[in-house]
């Protein structure tokens, strides 16, 4: 690296981040949460409908796809709104950019679609989120409720898990 933090002359590799989409689906003061199961990451903890972009895929399209794949919901991309962005890191993992969307309308009743990855889908009061929960998702929900558009997570040890 150069003194300014850039790549040295002739270097060909670029820093990359992993983009992911998350659905903050809220209705009547409740949020839709899934309990992770058998994934190898945060199993047994509650989270939201989420997934990685497949590449050559728009973020809104990825969000609509994940809602259908994970919860059986049909969401038009025009009904999605970006409500929070998080720059996140975890020890030993690549950095991530998490895009959190809300939906003003959807079709279908939420249900477990991937029984090998999720063992529960249900609505929870925003005022009483369940335990245990994926920490960065809990933080993002707190930021969303306060109208905070951007946050960083995993950069300091003393970050509150809201």
Backbone bond lengths (Angstrom), bond angles and torsions (degrees), N, CA, C in turn:
res aa  C-N    CA-C-N  psi(-1)  N-CA   C-N-CA  omega(-1)  CA-C   N-CA-C  phi
1 X - - - 1.448 - - 1.515 109.51 -
2 X 1.274 114.38 153.20 1.457 119.63 177.79 1.520 109.56 -86.91
3 X 1.308 116.35 168.70 1.463 120.41 -179.17 1.528 111.69 -59.62
4 X 1.316 118.45 -29.69 1.457 122.26 179.88 1.516 113.21 -83.23
5 X 1.328 118.66 0.42 1.451 121.67 177.90 1.515 114.21 92.71
6 X 1.328 118.10 -1.80 1.461 120.76 -179.53 1.518 111.36 -84.22
7 X 1.304 116.25 -177.15 1.460 121.32 178.06 1.517 109.75 -79.27
8 X 1.308 116.75 147.73 1.470 118.94 175.83 1.525 110.04 -69.53
9 X 1.330 116.31 155.67 1.469 119.58 178.72 1.521 110.42 -54.70
10 X 1.344 115.92 135.04 1.459 120.64 177.75 1.524 113.93 89.13
11 X 1.315 117.65 -8.63 1.469 119.63 179.68 1.519 109.68 -69.67
12 X 1.325 116.71 141.65 1.461 119.96 -177.39 1.528 113.15 -111.59
13 X 1.311 118.89 -19.29 1.466 119.17 -178.26 1.525 110.20 -83.98
14 X 1.317 115.07 146.23 1.458 121.57 178.33 1.512 108.30 -117.99
15 X 1.280 114.57 149.73 1.457 121.53 172.34 1.527 108.47 -64.57
16 X 1.305 117.45 138.04 1.462 120.62 178.06 1.521 109.81 -129.69
17 X 1.318 114.97 155.65 1.462 122.18 172.87 1.522 107.52 -125.43
18 X 1.315 116.03 159.96 1.454 121.50 177.99 1.530 108.34 -100.01
19 X 1.327 117.55 121.05 1.463 119.97 178.20 1.526 110.74 -89.83
20 X 1.338 115.37 140.44 1.462 120.71 177.67 1.523 108.99 -139.81
21 X 1.324 115.46 156.16 1.455 122.13 177.53 1.525 108.75 -117.95
22 X 1.335 115.33 147.15 1.464 122.68 -178.58 1.517 108.28 -137.93
23 X 1.325 116.79 142.21 1.453 121.39 -178.06 1.523 110.94 -108.44
24 X 1.324 116.66 115.41 1.458 122.14 173.47 1.528 106.21 -96.26
25 X 1.326 115.63 84.21 1.457 121.85 -176.93 1.525 108.29 -91.29
26 X 1.330 115.08 109.98 1.466 121.85 -173.83 1.525 109.00 -120.43
27 X 1.335 115.02 134.74 1.468 120.91 176.34 1.523 108.03 -149.20
28 X 1.308 116.35 131.11 1.473 122.60 176.41 1.530 112.23 52.51
29 X 1.323 116.56 41.61 1.461 120.80 177.36 1.516 114.88 75.84
30 X 1.335 117.13 12.09 1.461 120.88 178.41 1.525 109.57 -123.39
31 X 1.339 115.14 153.51 1.460 121.67 -179.78 1.523 108.94 -121.08
32 X 1.314 116.12 141.57 1.455 121.65 179.13 1.525 109.37 -80.20
33 X 1.345 115.88 124.14 1.463 121.26 178.47 1.528 110.01 -127.64
34 X 1.313 114.62 149.24 1.457 122.76 175.35 1.520 107.84 -114.85
35 X 1.328 116.68 148.37 1.468 119.57 173.87 1.525 107.78 -102.33
36 X 1.329 114.95 122.26 1.459 122.52 -177.55 1.523 110.51 -68.46
37 X 1.324 115.43 144.11 1.456 121.10 -176.09 1.525 109.16 -150.60
38 X 1.327 116.25 127.14 1.464 121.41 169.97 1.532 113.81 61.87
39 X 1.335 117.71 30.14 1.469 120.53 -178.74 1.528 112.13 -100.81
40 X 1.335 116.36 -20.74 1.456 119.94 -174.80 1.514 113.15 88.02
41 X 1.338 117.78 -0.98 1.463 122.15 178.62 1.524 109.15 -135.91
42 X 1.312 116.10 116.38 1.466 122.34 175.40 1.531 113.31 54.02
43 X 1.320 116.61 33.65 1.460 120.36 179.59 1.522 111.59 -60.20
44 X 1.332 115.87 142.55 1.450 122.47 -178.40 1.516 113.24 86.39
45 X 1.318 117.21 -6.53 1.464 121.35 -179.47 1.524 110.10 -102.43
46 X 1.321 114.71 151.80 1.454 121.13 178.19 1.526 110.67 -83.10
47 X 1.331 114.79 146.60 1.458 122.09 178.31 1.525 107.82 -152.11
48 X 1.295 116.46 -171.67 1.460 121.63 178.30 1.526 108.91 -108.69
49 X 1.310 116.82 167.74 1.463 121.24 171.46 1.527 106.54 -56.56
50 X 1.325 116.34 129.43 1.467 119.57 -175.12 1.513 110.62 -161.23
51 X 1.327 114.96 163.73 1.448 119.81 175.18 1.509 111.33 179.64
52 X 1.324 114.91 172.94 1.454 121.90 -179.94 1.522 110.60 -89.12
53 X 1.310 115.29 152.77 1.452 119.84 171.20 1.526 107.94 -70.15
54 X 1.313 116.40 143.14 1.461 120.84 -177.64 1.517 113.29 -83.03
55 X 1.317 118.21 -9.04 1.456 121.52 -174.20 1.519 108.33 94.81
56 X 1.318 116.47 138.56 1.455 121.87 -175.10 1.527 110.43 52.52
57 X 1.344 115.02 39.87 1.464 122.44 -177.22 1.524 108.88 -138.80
58 X 1.319 116.85 130.90 1.453 120.57 176.99 1.529 109.43 -70.02
59 X 1.321 116.31 146.65 1.465 121.22 -177.54 1.526 111.98 -58.77
60 X 1.334 117.57 -42.47 1.464 119.65 -179.92 1.525 111.25 -64.48
61 X 1.323 116.72 -36.88 1.463 120.41 177.78 1.527 110.49 -67.78
62 X 1.329 116.69 -39.14 1.469 120.41 176.36 1.520 110.52 -62.04
63 X 1.345 116.67 -40.35 1.467 119.92 -179.69 1.526 110.74 -64.66
64 X 1.327 116.85 -45.30 1.464 120.40 178.43 1.528 110.58 -62.36
65 X 1.331 117.19 -41.02 1.463 121.79 178.13 1.516 111.37 -61.39
66 X 1.329 116.74 -47.55 1.468 120.77 -178.79 1.528 111.52 -63.78
67 X 1.338 117.70 -37.80 1.469 120.65 178.31 1.525 110.32 -60.94
68 X 1.329 117.03 -40.86 1.466 121.03 178.41 1.529 110.80 -69.98
69 X 1.338 116.56 -45.74 1.465 120.31 -176.65 1.522 112.82 -66.16
70 X 1.328 117.54 -40.87 1.468 120.70 -173.33 1.519 114.43 -92.64
71 X 1.332 117.42 -32.34 1.468 118.97 -172.68 1.528 113.85 -129.25
72 X 1.330 118.64 3.52 1.450 121.13 177.76 1.515 114.05 69.68
73 X 1.322 117.64 24.63 1.463 122.15 -177.70 1.518 110.54 -103.15
74 X 1.315 115.75 142.03 1.459 121.87 174.43 1.528 107.24 -105.02
75 X 1.329 115.03 119.59 1.468 120.78 179.23 1.522 108.09 -126.95
76 X 1.326 116.06 125.18 1.465 120.29 174.69 1.524 108.52 -73.14
77 X 1.323 116.74 138.23 1.465 119.25 -178.83 1.528 111.42 -59.15
78 X 1.322 117.54 -29.33 1.472 120.68 178.63 1.525 111.79 -67.37
79 X 1.333 117.83 -18.26 1.467 121.91 179.36 1.528 112.94 -91.50
80 X 1.324 117.38 0.12 1.466 121.42 179.04 1.522 110.61 -93.39
81 X 1.332 115.77 142.40 1.465 121.44 175.61 1.522 108.73 -133.41
82 X 1.311 116.49 133.47 1.457 121.42 175.46 1.526 108.45 -71.05
83 X 1.347 117.09 124.22 1.467 119.95 -176.80 1.530 112.99 -120.12
84 X 1.337 117.75 -13.14 1.467 119.49 178.32 1.526 108.98 -163.69
85 X 1.327 115.56 146.40 1.461 122.82 174.36 1.517 107.19 -127.88
86 X 1.320 116.03 132.73 1.468 120.85 -179.80 1.532 109.57 -126.04
87 X 1.335 116.16 130.43 1.459 122.45 170.75 1.520 105.47 -98.53
88 X 1.335 115.92 117.93 1.463 119.72 -168.30 1.515 111.12 -130.92
89 X 1.333 113.29 148.37 1.464 118.50 170.83 1.517 109.55 -142.41
90 X 1.324 113.88 154.73 1.461 123.53 176.32 1.515 107.10 -134.48
91 X 1.323 118.07 146.10 1.462 119.95 -179.43 1.530 112.04 -54.68
92 X 1.326 115.12 130.90 1.455 120.92 177.08 1.516 115.31 76.44
93 X 1.321 117.83 5.16 1.465 122.29 -178.65 1.527 110.00 -118.17
94 X 1.320 117.03 155.97 1.473 119.17 173.97 1.536 110.41 -66.84
95 X 1.304 116.60 154.16 1.468 120.49 175.77 1.522 109.09 -67.38
96 X 1.329 114.84 155.01 1.461 120.61 -176.89 1.521 110.82 -133.07
97 X 1.303 115.48 151.07 1.463 123.09 169.18 1.522 105.36 -116.42
98 X 1.325 115.92 116.64 1.458 122.53 -178.70 1.516 109.21 -105.32
99 X 1.326 116.54 124.78 1.455 123.59 178.54 1.526 107.85 -105.57
100 X 1.325 116.15 118.59 1.458 121.88 -178.22 1.529 108.66 -103.68
101 X 1.330 115.32 125.25 1.460 122.30 -178.19 1.519 110.57 -115.26
102 X 1.318 115.97 150.33 1.461 121.79 166.38 1.530 106.27 -110.55
103 X 1.327 115.76 165.09 1.466 120.65 177.61 1.519 108.28 -129.93
104 X 1.328 116.59 130.66 1.464 119.23 179.80 1.516 111.61 -82.95
105 X 1.339 117.53 -18.16 1.456 121.45 178.66 1.529 109.19 -154.16
106 X 1.307 116.42 153.91 1.461 122.43 176.09 1.516 108.15 -158.48
107 X 1.315 114.73 166.62 1.455 121.17 176.65 1.517 108.51 -123.05
108 X 1.337 115.42 144.36 1.455 121.15 177.76 1.509 112.27 104.56
109 X 1.303 114.12 162.20 1.463 121.98 175.57 1.521 108.14 -102.96
110 X 1.331 117.78 129.83 1.467 119.56 -178.60 1.528 111.19 -59.59
111 X 1.317 114.68 136.64 1.463 120.76 177.79 1.522 109.63 -153.62
112 X 1.311 116.36 160.14 1.464 121.54 177.51 1.528 108.39 -70.70
113 X 1.305 115.78 119.26 1.470 121.01 179.82 1.532 111.67 -105.61
114 X 1.326 116.46 -27.29 1.471 120.87 -178.51 1.530 108.25 -115.96
115 X 1.306 116.06 79.94 1.472 121.04 -175.27 1.527 113.17 -61.87
116 X 1.317 117.33 -19.08 1.461 120.73 177.61 1.527 112.58 -83.73
117 X 1.365 117.91 -3.71 1.465 121.71 -178.10 1.520 113.43 -130.51
118 X 1.324 117.10 -11.87 1.457 121.53 -174.17 1.524 108.51 -147.50
119 X 1.327 117.35 134.60 1.469 118.99 180.00 1.533 113.27 -116.27
120 X 1.357 117.34 4.19 1.455 119.25 176.79 1.523 109.76 -161.86
121 X 1.330 115.41 139.50 1.468 123.00 170.96 1.510 105.74 -131.90
122 X 1.334 116.37 124.12 1.462 118.79 177.57 1.520 111.08 -159.85
123 X 1.330 114.37 164.31 1.458 122.34 177.71 1.522 109.37 -86.65
124 X 1.334 116.13 138.42 1.462 122.76 178.51 1.531 108.88 -127.84
125 X 1.327 117.70 142.01 1.469 119.49 175.70 1.533 110.47 -61.85
126 X 1.317 116.26 133.36 1.467 120.23 177.10 1.521 111.35 -58.29
127 X 1.306 117.19 -27.43 1.471 122.11 -178.92 1.533 112.41 -78.84
128 X 1.343 117.16 -17.13 1.468 121.25 -176.85 1.526 110.09 -138.23
129 X 1.310 115.86 71.02 1.460 120.17 178.71 1.521 109.48 -67.38
130 X 1.319 117.62 147.67 1.465 120.67 -175.96 1.525 112.78 -75.14
131 X 1.290 114.79 164.20 1.467 123.51 169.63 1.519 106.97 -118.72
132 X 1.287 117.57 144.46 1.471 126.59 -9.15 1.524 110.46 -80.76
133 X 1.315 113.81 160.10 1.458 121.45 179.36 1.517 109.90 -134.58
134 X 1.319 117.71 149.95 1.456 121.24 174.81 1.530 106.94 -61.21
135 X 1.340 118.70 120.92 1.467 121.31 -171.74 1.523 115.59 -56.09
136 X 1.314 119.00 -45.34 1.467 118.65 -177.40 1.530 111.12 -69.17
137 X 1.322 117.70 -28.48 1.469 120.46 177.58 1.529 109.35 -70.18
138 X 1.331 116.71 -42.57 1.470 119.87 176.10 1.536 110.19 -58.63
139 X 1.332 116.23 -43.39 1.467 120.44 179.11 1.522 110.35 -62.63
140 X 1.334 117.82 -43.74 1.460 121.09 -179.42 1.524 111.81 -63.24
141 X 1.323 117.14 -39.22 1.462 120.37 177.73 1.530 109.78 -62.74
142 X 1.322 116.79 -41.85 1.461 120.54 176.74 1.516 111.96 -61.06
143 X 1.325 117.12 -43.43 1.472 120.79 178.09 1.525 110.51 -63.62
144 X 1.312 116.73 -42.81 1.466 121.48 178.71 1.530 110.44 -59.36
145 X 1.311 116.96 -44.71 1.468 120.76 -178.56 1.525 111.58 -63.74
146 X 1.331 117.09 -29.64 1.464 120.87 179.69 1.528 112.59 -92.78
147 X 1.326 116.88 0.64 1.464 120.54 178.73 1.518 113.90 76.75
148 X 1.327 117.81 21.14 1.465 122.09 179.08 1.531 107.88 -84.69
149 X 1.309 116.94 122.94 1.463 121.45 -173.99 1.526 113.86 -83.81
150 X 1.340 118.16 -28.86 1.463 120.71 -175.21 1.518 110.42 -135.17
151 X 1.340 115.78 140.94 1.465 120.35 173.78 1.525 109.65 -147.35
152 X 1.314 113.93 166.05 1.461 122.01 174.56 1.517 106.89 -124.72
153 X 1.326 116.82 139.23 1.460 121.20 -175.41 1.524 108.95 -136.74
154 X 1.320 115.66 136.55 1.458 120.78 176.53 1.509 114.64 92.84
155 X 1.323 116.72 7.22 1.458 120.38 -178.58 1.516 111.93 -92.96
156 X 1.330 117.40 -21.35 1.468 121.42 176.38 1.516 108.84 -130.71
157 X 1.314 116.49 154.98 1.463 121.37 -178.33 1.515 113.05 -75.51
158 X 1.316 117.92 -23.13 1.457 119.83 -172.15 1.528 113.62 -102.65
159 X 1.341 116.68 24.63 1.462 118.61 177.85 1.533 110.61 -66.81
160 X 1.309 116.62 133.45 1.474 118.12 178.05 1.515 110.26 -72.66
161 X 1.321 116.73 142.36 1.457 122.35 173.86 1.509 107.12 -95.53
162 X 1.302 116.96 95.13 1.475 121.89 -175.89 1.508 110.43 -85.61
